[in-house]
């Protein structure tokens, strides 16, 4: 029975790899759309929070500084969280696993 699962997983993996070549452009488009939506939503949130004035050059420059500082802070937080997660002990503790069989 285990060999059947391994065979099924191998066949599915081969199909996914072949289809991935066909879907590569579509995935890139989806990724770009998600990034644009993220930037628009985050800028809209900052725009309403900080009452940004986009009618003057100084206001646009100030909004750009706020947004870039926010992106920098978000990146720093992402790196801190990732580093913390990497440092954790992710080994399996057999005392908390249910008994099988």
SULZI-V787219 format. One record per pair of residues at least 24 apart in sequence whose C-alpha atoms are under 7 Angstrom apart, sorted by the first residue. I is the first residue (numbers start at 1). J is the second residue. D is the distance in whole Angstrom. If there is no record, write none. Layout:
{{I/J/D} {I/J/D}}
This chain:
{{43/67/7}}
